[in-house]
């Protein structure tokens, strides 16, 4: 596919089972193609999938790179997410708010 907006549309169809069977891995491939074509929504949607580990292995570093690509390509909502991905994840708190020693 050479039309990035069509790639994003196809990705959304697969991700949200709109007229086709749900297939997150296929959705990720469509988003990846749109991102390769420098379409910010494709990079943004693929970043979300990497952040969550939906259809692709979970990878915060890759998500951060993709959010940055989307930000650079003109998706302002991605800029804050890119910053968040470069920060360490929050520590899990156990009962009583204490971490084990």
Jmol script that loads the backbone (N, CA, C; Angstrom):
load data "model"
ATOM      1  N   UNK A   1       0.839  -1.182   0.000  1.00  0.00           N
ATOM      2  CA  UNK A   1       0.000   0.000   0.000  1.00  0.00           C
ATOM      3  C   UNK A   1       0.883   1.244   0.000  1.00  0.00           C
ATOM      4  N   UNK A   2       0.525   2.214  -0.776  1.00  0.00           N
ATOM      5  CA  UNK A   2       1.322   3.434  -0.866  1.00  0.00           C
ATOM      6  C   UNK A   2       0.627   4.641  -0.260  1.00  0.00           C
ATOM      7  N   UNK A   3      -0.637   4.507   0.120  1.00  0.00           N
ATOM      8  CA  UNK A   3      -1.394   5.608   0.713  1.00  0.00           C
ATOM      9  C   UNK A   3      -1.387   5.442   2.231  1.00  0.00           C
ATOM     10  N   UNK A   4      -0.668   6.313   2.956  1.00  0.00           N
ATOM     11  CA  UNK A   4      -0.555   6.128   4.402  1.00  0.00           C
ATOM     12  C   UNK A   4      -1.883   6.237   5.148  1.00  0.00           C
ATOM     13  N   UNK A   5      -2.777   7.080   4.670  1.00  0.00           N
ATOM     14  CA  UNK A   5      -4.072   7.190   5.358  1.00  0.00           C
ATOM     15  C   UNK A   5      -4.888   5.906   5.170  1.00  0.00           C
ATOM     16  N   UNK A   6      -4.749   5.269   4.010  1.00  0.00           N
ATOM     17  CA  UNK A   6      -5.427   3.984   3.786  1.00  0.00           C
ATOM     18  C   UNK A   6      -4.826   2.909   4.685  1.00  0.00           C
ATOM     19  N   UNK A   7      -3.517   2.975   4.913  1.00  0.00           N
ATOM     20  CA  UNK A   7      -2.870   2.020   5.818  1.00  0.00           C
ATOM     21  C   UNK A   7      -3.411   2.168   7.232  1.00  0.00           C
ATOM     22  N   UNK A   8      -3.555   3.405   7.695  1.00  0.00           N
ATOM     23  CA  UNK A   8      -4.085   3.638   9.042  1.00  0.00           C
ATOM     24  C   UNK A   8      -5.525   3.151   9.113  1.00  0.00           C
ATOM     25  N   UNK A   9      -6.300   3.428   8.091  1.00  0.00           N
ATOM     26  CA  UNK A   9      -7.690   2.977   8.064  1.00  0.00           C
ATOM     27  C   UNK A   9      -7.748   1.450   8.132  1.00  0.00           C
ATOM     28  N   UNK A  10      -6.910   0.777   7.340  1.00  0.00           N
ATOM     29  CA  UNK A  10      -6.878  -0.688   7.352  1.00  0.00           C
ATOM     30  C   UNK A  10      -6.415  -1.201   8.718  1.00  0.00           C
ATOM     31  N   UNK A  11      -5.461  -0.516   9.317  1.00  0.00           N
ATOM     32  CA  UNK A  11      -5.009  -0.888  10.651  1.00  0.00           C
ATOM     33  C   UNK A  11      -6.120  -0.790  11.675  1.00  0.00           C
ATOM     34  N   UNK A  12      -6.882   0.289  11.607  1.00  0.00           N
ATOM     35  CA  UNK A  12      -7.997   0.468  12.542  1.00  0.00           C
ATOM     36  C   UNK A  12      -9.077  -0.585  12.319  1.00  0.00           C
ATOM     37  N   UNK A  13      -9.316  -0.945  11.064  1.00  0.00           N
ATOM     38  CA  UNK A  13     -10.302  -1.998  10.784  1.00  0.00           C
ATOM     39  C   UNK A  13      -9.893  -3.299  11.463  1.00  0.00           C
ATOM     40  N   UNK A  14      -8.606  -3.632  11.368  1.00  0.00           N
ATOM     41  CA  UNK A  14      -8.112  -4.872  11.967  1.00  0.00           C
ATOM     42  C   UNK A  14      -8.024  -4.774  13.485  1.00  0.00           C
ATOM     43  N   UNK A  15      -7.604  -3.645  13.998  1.00  0.00           N
ATOM     44  CA  UNK A  15      -7.460  -3.492  15.447  1.00  0.00           C
ATOM     45  C   UNK A  15      -8.811  -3.536  16.156  1.00  0.00           C
ATOM     46  N   UNK A  16      -9.817  -2.929  15.548  1.00  0.00           N
ATOM     47  CA  UNK A  16     -11.121  -2.809  16.202  1.00  0.00           C
ATOM     48  C   UNK A  16     -12.203  -3.683  15.577  1.00  0.00           C
ATOM     49  N   UNK A  17     -11.804  -4.640  14.726  1.00  0.00           N
ATOM     50  CA  UNK A  17     -12.728  -5.601  14.099  1.00  0.00           C
ATOM     51  C   UNK A  17     -13.889  -4.904  13.400  1.00  0.00           C
ATOM     52  N   UNK A  18     -13.574  -3.962  12.548  1.00  0.00           N
ATOM     53  CA  UNK A  18     -14.583  -3.239  11.774  1.00  0.00           C
ATOM     54  C   UNK A  18     -14.662  -3.834  10.370  1.00  0.00           C
ATOM     55  N   UNK A  19     -15.571  -4.789  10.194  1.00  0.00           N
ATOM     56  CA  UNK A  19     -15.760  -5.413   8.888  1.00  0.00           C
ATOM     57  C   UNK A  19     -14.802  -6.561   8.601  1.00  0.00           C
ATOM     58  N   UNK A  20     -13.856  -6.786   9.482  1.00  0.00           N
ATOM     59  CA  UNK A  20     -12.907  -7.890   9.356  1.00  0.00           C
ATOM     60  C   UNK A  20     -12.701  -8.498  10.743  1.00  0.00           C
ATOM     61  N   UNK A  21     -12.107  -9.672  10.779  1.00  0.00           N
ATOM     62  CA  UNK A  21     -11.793 -10.287  12.071  1.00  0.00           C
ATOM     63  C   UNK A  21     -10.701  -9.477  12.774  1.00  0.00           C
ATOM     64  N   UNK A  22     -10.784  -9.404  14.072  1.00  0.00           N
ATOM     65  CA  UNK A  22      -9.779  -8.680  14.852  1.00  0.00           C
ATOM     66  C   UNK A  22      -8.433  -9.353  14.678  1.00  0.00           C
ATOM     67  N   UNK A  23      -7.417  -8.563  14.326  1.00  0.00           N
ATOM     68  CA  UNK A  23      -6.065  -9.087  14.133  1.00  0.00           C
ATOM     69  C   UNK A  23      -5.081  -7.973  14.477  1.00  0.00           C
ATOM     70  N   UNK A  24      -4.640  -7.950  15.730  1.00  0.00           N
ATOM     71  CA  UNK A  24      -3.754  -6.884  16.187  1.00  0.00           C
ATOM     72  C   UNK A  24      -2.401  -6.904  15.487  1.00  0.00           C
ATOM     73  N   UNK A  25      -1.880  -8.084  15.196  1.00  0.00           N
ATOM     74  CA  UNK A  25      -0.588  -8.166  14.510  1.00  0.00           C
ATOM     75  C   UNK A  25      -0.684  -7.557  13.107  1.00  0.00           C
ATOM     76  N   UNK A  26      -1.773  -7.830  12.428  1.00  0.00           N
ATOM     77  CA  UNK A  26      -1.986  -7.261  11.091  1.00  0.00           C
ATOM     78  C   UNK A  26      -2.165  -5.743  11.185  1.00  0.00           C
ATOM     79  N   UNK A  27      -2.898  -5.295  12.199  1.00  0.00           N
ATOM     80  CA  UNK A  27      -3.077  -3.854  12.415  1.00  0.00           C
ATOM     81  C   UNK A  27      -1.721  -3.189  12.595  1.00  0.00           C
ATOM     82  N   UNK A  28      -0.858  -3.805  13.391  1.00  0.00           N
ATOM     83  CA  UNK A  28       0.474  -3.241  13.636  1.00  0.00           C
ATOM     84  C   UNK A  28       1.262  -3.127  12.331  1.00  0.00           C
ATOM     85  N   UNK A  29       1.143  -4.117  11.463  1.00  0.00           N
ATOM     86  CA  UNK A  29       1.856  -4.063  10.178  1.00  0.00           C
ATOM     87  C   UNK A  29       1.337  -2.907   9.318  1.00  0.00           C
ATOM     88  N   UNK A  30       0.023  -2.689   9.314  1.00  0.00           N
ATOM     89  CA  UNK A  30      -0.523  -1.556   8.552  1.00  0.00           C
ATOM     90  C   UNK A  30      -0.038  -0.224   9.138  1.00  0.00           C
ATOM     91  N   UNK A  31      -0.051  -0.119  10.463  1.00  0.00           N
ATOM     92  CA  UNK A  31       0.430   1.116  11.101  1.00  0.00           C
ATOM     93  C   UNK A  31       1.910   1.327  10.809  1.00  0.00           C
ATOM     94  N   UNK A  32       2.670   0.231  10.820  1.00  0.00           N
ATOM     95  CA  UNK A  32       4.102   0.330  10.537  1.00  0.00           C
ATOM     96  C   UNK A  32       4.333   0.861   9.126  1.00  0.00           C
ATOM     97  N   UNK A  33       3.547   0.372   8.178  1.00  0.00           N
ATOM     98  CA  UNK A  33       3.679   0.851   6.790  1.00  0.00           C
ATOM     99  C   UNK A  33       3.360   2.339   6.700  1.00  0.00           C
ATOM    100  N   UNK A  34       2.297   2.780   7.385  1.00  0.00           N
ATOM    101  CA  UNK A  34       1.945   4.199   7.380  1.00  0.00           C
ATOM    102  C   UNK A  34       3.062   5.031   8.001  1.00  0.00           C
ATOM    103  N   UNK A  35       3.675   4.508   9.052  1.00  0.00           N
ATOM    104  CA  UNK A  35       4.773   5.208   9.707  1.00  0.00           C
ATOM    105  C   UNK A  35       5.980   5.290   8.777  1.00  0.00           C
ATOM    106  N   UNK A  36       6.263   4.199   8.057  1.00  0.00           N
ATOM    107  CA  UNK A  36       7.356   4.214   7.078  1.00  0.00           C
ATOM    108  C   UNK A  36       7.140   5.298   6.029  1.00  0.00           C
ATOM    109  N   UNK A  37       5.870   5.577   5.739  1.00  0.00           N
ATOM    110  CA  UNK A  37       5.515   6.618   4.772  1.00  0.00           C
ATOM    111  C   UNK A  37       5.411   7.992   5.442  1.00  0.00           C
ATOM    112  N   UNK A  38       5.897   8.070   6.689  1.00  0.00           N
ATOM    113  CA  UNK A  38       5.982   9.307   7.474  1.00  0.00           C
ATOM    114  C   UNK A  38       4.629   9.931   7.771  1.00  0.00           C
ATOM    115  N   UNK A  39       3.646   9.088   8.033  1.00  0.00           N
ATOM    116  CA  UNK A  39       2.301   9.533   8.389  1.00  0.00           C
ATOM    117  C   UNK A  39       2.163   9.444   9.900  1.00  0.00           C
ATOM    118  N   UNK A  40       2.049  10.599  10.555  1.00  0.00           N
ATOM    119  CA  UNK A  40       2.061  10.678  12.015  1.00  0.00           C
ATOM    120  C   UNK A  40       1.041   9.745  12.688  1.00  0.00           C
ATOM    121  N   UNK A  41      -0.207   9.653  12.208  1.00  0.00           N
ATOM    122  CA  UNK A  41      -1.158   8.751  12.873  1.00  0.00           C
ATOM    123  C   UNK A  41      -0.715   7.291  12.867  1.00  0.00           C
ATOM    124  N   UNK A  42      -0.008   6.868  11.830  1.00  0.00           N
ATOM    125  CA  UNK A  42       0.499   5.505  11.793  1.00  0.00           C
ATOM    126  C   UNK A  42       1.542   5.279  12.873  1.00  0.00           C
ATOM    127  N   UNK A  43       2.470   6.217  13.008  1.00  0.00           N
ATOM    128  CA  UNK A  43       3.508   6.119  14.044  1.00  0.00           C
ATOM    129  C   UNK A  43       2.879   6.146  15.429  1.00  0.00           C
ATOM    130  N   UNK A  44       1.909   7.030  15.615  1.00  0.00           N
ATOM    131  CA  UNK A  44       1.254   7.171  16.921  1.00  0.00           C
ATOM    132  C   UNK A  44       0.517   5.880  17.307  1.00  0.00           C
ATOM    133  N   UNK A  45      -0.260   5.350  16.387  1.00  0.00           N
ATOM    134  CA  UNK A  45      -1.010   4.123  16.682  1.00  0.00           C
ATOM    135  C   UNK A  45      -0.078   2.939  16.924  1.00  0.00           C
ATOM    136  N   UNK A  46       1.010   2.858  16.167  1.00  0.00           N
ATOM    137  CA  UNK A  46       1.976   1.786  16.368  1.00  0.00           C
ATOM    138  C   UNK A  46       2.676   1.948  17.715  1.00  0.00           C
ATOM    139  N   UNK A  47       2.961   3.174  18.104  1.00  0.00           N
ATOM    140  CA  UNK A  47       3.580   3.431  19.409  1.00  0.00           C
ATOM    141  C   UNK A  47       2.687   2.930  20.539  1.00  0.00           C
ATOM    142  N   UNK A  48       1.397   3.179  20.421  1.00  0.00           N
ATOM    143  CA  UNK A  48       0.454   2.702  21.442  1.00  0.00           C
ATOM    144  C   UNK A  48       0.519   1.180  21.533  1.00  0.00           C
ATOM    145  N   UNK A  49       0.592   0.527  20.386  1.00  0.00           N
ATOM    146  CA  UNK A  49       0.635  -0.934  20.386  1.00  0.00           C
ATOM    147  C   UNK A  49       1.910  -1.444  21.058  1.00  0.00           C
ATOM    148  N   UNK A  50       3.041  -0.801  20.797  1.00  0.00           N
ATOM    149  CA  UNK A  50       4.291  -1.197  21.461  1.00  0.00           C
ATOM    150  C   UNK A  50       4.244  -0.890  22.949  1.00  0.00           C
ATOM    151  N   UNK A  51       3.658   0.222  23.304  1.00  0.00           N
ATOM    152  CA  UNK A  51       3.556   0.574  24.718  1.00  0.00           C
ATOM    153  C   UNK A  51       2.742  -0.474  25.481  1.00  0.00           C
ATOM    154  N   UNK A  52       1.666  -0.931  24.874  1.00  0.00           N
ATOM    155  CA  UNK A  52       0.760  -1.890  25.528  1.00  0.00           C
ATOM    156  C   UNK A  52       1.144  -3.352  25.282  1.00  0.00           C
ATOM    157  N   UNK A  53       1.944  -3.595  24.246  1.00  0.00           N
ATOM    158  CA  UNK A  53       2.253  -4.969  23.884  1.00  0.00           C
ATOM    159  C   UNK A  53       1.090  -5.640  23.192  1.00  0.00           C
ATOM    160  N   UNK A  54       0.384  -4.891  22.372  1.00  0.00           N
ATOM    161  CA  UNK A  54      -0.775  -5.396  21.641  1.00  0.00           C
ATOM    162  C   UNK A  54      -0.389  -5.639  20.188  1.00  0.00           C
ATOM    163  N   UNK A  55      -0.358  -6.899  19.777  1.00  0.00           N
ATOM    164  CA  UNK A  55      -0.021  -7.225  18.395  1.00  0.00           C
ATOM    165  C   UNK A  55       1.468  -7.235  18.105  1.00  0.00           C
ATOM    166  N   UNK A  56       2.249  -6.719  19.040  1.00  0.00           N
ATOM    167  CA  UNK A  56       3.710  -6.669  18.967  1.00  0.00           C
ATOM    168  C   UNK A  56       4.240  -6.892  20.378  1.00  0.00           C
ATOM    169  N   UNK A  57       5.502  -7.276  20.516  1.00  0.00           N
ATOM    170  CA  UNK A  57       6.050  -7.406  21.875  1.00  0.00           C
ATOM    171  C   UNK A  57       6.076  -6.039  22.576  1.00  0.00           C
ATOM    172  N   UNK A  58       5.771  -6.018  23.861  1.00  0.00           N
ATOM    173  CA  UNK A  58       5.800  -4.757  24.599  1.00  0.00           C
ATOM    174  C   UNK A  58       7.235  -4.243  24.628  1.00  0.00           C
ATOM    175  N   UNK A  59       7.413  -2.957  24.285  1.00  0.00           N
ATOM    176  CA  UNK A  59       8.750  -2.371  24.200  1.00  0.00           C
ATOM    177  C   UNK A  59       8.632  -0.859  24.401  1.00  0.00           C
ATOM    178  N   UNK A  60       8.900  -0.407  25.632  1.00  0.00           N
ATOM    179  CA  UNK A  60       8.787   1.024  25.946  1.00  0.00           C
ATOM    180  C   UNK A  60       9.766   1.869  25.131  1.00  0.00           C
ATOM    181  N   UNK A  61      10.964   1.357  24.900  1.00  0.00           N
ATOM    182  CA  UNK A  61      11.954   2.119  24.138  1.00  0.00           C
ATOM    183  C   UNK A  61      11.474   2.340  22.702  1.00  0.00           C
ATOM    184  N   UNK A  62      10.968   1.280  22.081  1.00  0.00           N
ATOM    185  CA  UNK A  62      10.446   1.389  20.711  1.00  0.00           C
ATOM    186  C   UNK A  62       9.239   2.319  20.677  1.00  0.00           C
ATOM    187  N   UNK A  63       8.373   2.210  21.691  1.00  0.00           N
ATOM    188  CA  UNK A  63       7.210   3.103  21.769  1.00  0.00           C
ATOM    189  C   UNK A  63       7.668   4.554  21.835  1.00  0.00           C
ATOM    190  N   UNK A  64       8.691   4.819  22.652  1.00  0.00           N
ATOM    191  CA  UNK A  64       9.211   6.183  22.766  1.00  0.00           C
ATOM    192  C   UNK A  64       9.739   6.713  21.447  1.00  0.00           C
ATOM    193  N   UNK A  65      10.462   5.863  20.714  1.00  0.00           N
ATOM    194  CA  UNK A  65      10.977   6.270  19.395  1.00  0.00           C
ATOM    195  C   UNK A  65       9.836   6.603  18.440  1.00  0.00           C
ATOM    196  N   UNK A  66       8.806   5.767  18.464  1.00  0.00           N
ATOM    197  CA  UNK A  66       7.673   5.978  17.559  1.00  0.00           C
ATOM    198  C   UNK A  66       6.864   7.209  17.945  1.00  0.00           C
ATOM    199  N   UNK A  67       6.680   7.434  19.252  1.00  0.00           N
ATOM    200  CA  UNK A  67       5.994   8.658  19.681  1.00  0.00           C
ATOM    201  C   UNK A  67       6.792   9.881  19.216  1.00  0.00           C
ATOM    202  N   UNK A  68       8.130   9.807  19.308  1.00  0.00           N
ATOM    203  CA  UNK A  68       8.954  10.921  18.859  1.00  0.00           C
ATOM    204  C   UNK A  68       8.819  11.132  17.357  1.00  0.00           C
ATOM    205  N   UNK A  69       8.795  10.040  16.589  1.00  0.00           N
ATOM    206  CA  UNK A  69       8.591  10.162  15.137  1.00  0.00           C
ATOM    207  C   UNK A  69       7.257  10.836  14.844  1.00  0.00           C
ATOM    208  N   UNK A  70       6.218  10.414  15.551  1.00  0.00           N
ATOM    209  CA  UNK A  70       4.889  11.007  15.343  1.00  0.00           C
ATOM    210  C   UNK A  70       4.894  12.473  15.718  1.00  0.00           C
ATOM    211  N   UNK A  71       5.582  12.811  16.799  1.00  0.00           N
ATOM    212  CA  UNK A  71       5.681  14.211  17.227  1.00  0.00           C
ATOM    213  C   UNK A  71       6.362  15.043  16.146  1.00  0.00           C
ATOM    214  N   UNK A  72       7.482  14.539  15.657  1.00  0.00           N
ATOM    215  CA  UNK A  72       8.238  15.243  14.609  1.00  0.00           C
ATOM    216  C   UNK A  72       7.415  15.383  13.337  1.00  0.00           C
ATOM    217  N   UNK A  73       6.566  14.379  13.077  1.00  0.00           N
ATOM    218  CA  UNK A  73       5.743  14.398  11.860  1.00  0.00           C
ATOM    219  C   UNK A  73       4.483  15.250  12.016  1.00  0.00           C
ATOM    220  N   UNK A  74       4.261  15.805  13.220  1.00  0.00           N
ATOM    221  CA  UNK A  74       3.151  16.740  13.369  1.00  0.00           C
ATOM    222  C   UNK A  74       1.993  16.286  14.227  1.00  0.00           C
ATOM    223  N   UNK A  75       2.179  15.272  15.051  1.00  0.00           N
ATOM    224  CA  UNK A  75       1.114  14.830  15.967  1.00  0.00           C
ATOM    225  C   UNK A  75       1.460  15.320  17.377  1.00  0.00           C
ATOM    226  N   UNK A  76       0.944  16.494  17.768  1.00  0.00           N
ATOM    227  CA  UNK A  76       1.356  17.085  19.046  1.00  0.00           C
ATOM    228  C   UNK A  76       1.049  16.225  20.266  1.00  0.00           C
ATOM    229  N   UNK A  77       0.004  15.395  20.217  1.00  0.00           N
ATOM    230  CA  UNK A  77      -0.322  14.547  21.366  1.00  0.00           C
ATOM    231  C   UNK A  77       0.796  13.528  21.612  1.00  0.00           C
ATOM    232  N   UNK A  78       1.615  13.280  20.609  1.00  0.00           N
ATOM    233  CA  UNK A  78       2.713  12.324  20.735  1.00  0.00           C
ATOM    234  C   UNK A  78       3.904  12.895  21.488  1.00  0.00           C
ATOM    235  N   UNK A  79       4.044  14.206  21.499  1.00  0.00           N
ATOM    236  CA  UNK A  79       5.228  14.827  22.095  1.00  0.00           C
ATOM    237  C   UNK A  79       5.318  14.540  23.589  1.00  0.00           C
ATOM    238  N   UNK A  80       4.232  14.682  24.305  1.00  0.00           N
ATOM    239  CA  UNK A  80       4.219  14.412  25.736  1.00  0.00           C
ATOM    240  C   UNK A  80       4.439  12.922  26.003  1.00  0.00           C
ATOM    241  N   UNK A  81       3.836  12.076  25.186  1.00  0.00           N
ATOM    242  CA  UNK A  81       4.016  10.635  25.349  1.00  0.00           C
ATOM    243  C   UNK A  81       5.488  10.251  25.113  1.00  0.00           C
ATOM    244  N   UNK A  82       6.144  10.906  24.161  1.00  0.00           N
ATOM    245  CA  UNK A  82       7.561  10.625  23.900  1.00  0.00           C
ATOM    246  C   UNK A  82       8.387  10.934  25.141  1.00  0.00           C
ATOM    247  N   UNK A  83       8.098  12.044  25.794  1.00  0.00           N
ATOM    248  CA  UNK A  83       8.813  12.410  27.023  1.00  0.00           C
ATOM    249  C   UNK A  83       8.565  11.367  28.111  1.00  0.00           C
ATOM    250  N   UNK A  84       7.317  10.949  28.265  1.00  0.00           N
ATOM    251  CA  UNK A  84       6.964   9.948  29.279  1.00  0.00           C
ATOM    252  C   UNK A  84       7.718   8.638  29.066  1.00  0.00           C
ATOM    253  N   UNK A  85       7.892   8.236  27.815  1.00  0.00           N
ATOM    254  CA  UNK A  85       8.543   6.961  27.529  1.00  0.00           C
ATOM    255  C   UNK A  85      10.032   6.988  27.875  1.00  0.00           C
ATOM    256  N   UNK A  86      10.614   8.192  27.920  1.00  0.00           N
ATOM    257  CA  UNK A  86      12.037   8.307  28.251  1.00  0.00           C
ATOM    258  C   UNK A  86      12.271   8.390  29.751  1.00  0.00           C
ATOM    259  N   UNK A  87      11.188   8.489  30.515  1.00  0.00           N
ATOM    260  CA  UNK A  87      11.298   8.481  31.969  1.00  0.00           C
ATOM    261  C   UNK A  87      11.199   7.037  32.444  1.00  0.00           C
ATOM    262  N   UNK A  88      11.842   6.724  33.564  1.00  0.00           N
ATOM    263  CA  UNK A  88      11.700   5.345  34.059  1.00  0.00           C
ATOM    264  C   UNK A  88      10.260   5.069  34.462  1.00  0.00           C
ATOM    265  N   UNK A  89       9.814   3.820  34.302  1.00  0.00           N
ATOM    266  CA  UNK A  89       8.433   3.503  34.687  1.00  0.00           C
ATOM    267  C   UNK A  89       8.267   3.663  36.195  1.00  0.00           C
ATOM    268  N   UNK A  90       7.059   3.973  36.647  1.00  0.00           N
ATOM    269  CA  UNK A  90       6.836   4.132  38.085  1.00  0.00           C
ATOM    270  C   UNK A  90       7.090   2.813  38.818  1.00  0.00           C
ATOM    271  N   UNK A  91       7.612   2.945  40.026  1.00  0.00           N
ATOM    272  CA  UNK A  91       7.863   1.754  40.836  1.00  0.00           C
ATOM    273  C   UNK A  91       6.560   1.216  41.380  1.00  0.00           C
ATOM    274  N   UNK A  92       6.431  -0.091  41.413  1.00  0.00           N
ATOM    275  CA  UNK A  92       5.214  -0.668  42.005  1.00  0.00           C
ATOM    276  C   UNK A  92       5.292  -0.578  43.527  1.00  0.00           C
ATOM    277  N   UNK A  93       4.211  -0.192  44.132  1.00  0.00           N
ATOM    278  CA  UNK A  93       4.166  -0.122  45.593  1.00  0.00           C
ATOM    279  C   UNK A  93       3.437  -1.328  46.122  1.00  0.00           C
ATOM    280  N   UNK A  94       3.960  -1.850  47.174  1.00  0.00           N
ATOM    281  CA  UNK A  94       3.359  -3.015  47.811  1.00  0.00           C
ATOM    282  C   UNK A  94       2.462  -2.550  48.949  1.00  0.00           C
ATOM    283  N   UNK A  95       1.825  -3.478  49.559  1.00  0.00           N
ATOM    284  CA  UNK A  95       0.933  -3.177  50.676  1.00  0.00           C
ATOM    285  C   UNK A  95       1.664  -2.317  51.693  1.00  0.00           C
ATOM    286  N   UNK A  96       1.032  -1.261  52.122  1.00  0.00           N
ATOM    287  CA  UNK A  96       1.656  -0.349  53.080  1.00  0.00           C
ATOM    288  C   UNK A  96       2.564   0.677  52.425  1.00  0.00           C
ATOM    289  N   UNK A  97       2.643   0.659  51.104  1.00  0.00           N
ATOM    290  CA  UNK A  97       3.447   1.656  50.401  1.00  0.00           C
ATOM    291  C   UNK A  97       4.940   1.431  50.520  1.00  0.00           C
ATOM    292  N   UNK A  98       5.375   0.223  50.870  1.00  0.00           N
ATOM    293  CA  UNK A  98       6.794  -0.057  51.034  1.00  0.00           C
ATOM    294  C   UNK A  98       7.270  -1.063  49.997  1.00  0.00           C
ATOM    295  N   UNK A  99       8.498  -0.853  49.577  1.00  0.00           N
ATOM    296  CA  UNK A  99       9.127  -1.810  48.680  1.00  0.00           C
ATOM    297  C   UNK A  99       9.918  -2.808  49.515  1.00  0.00           C
ATOM    298  N   UNK A 100      10.075  -4.025  49.043  1.00  0.00           N
ATOM    299  CA  UNK A 100      10.854  -5.001  49.808  1.00  0.00           C
ATOM    300  C   UNK A 100      12.315  -4.585  49.874  1.00  0.00           C
ATOM    301  N   UNK A 101      12.971  -4.954  50.944  1.00  0.00           N
ATOM    302  CA  UNK A 101      14.387  -4.608  51.134  1.00  0.00           C
ATOM    303  C   UNK A 101      15.239  -5.808  50.809  1.00  0.00           C
TER     304      UNK A 101
END
end "model"
wireframe off; spacefill off
backbone 0.3
color backbone group
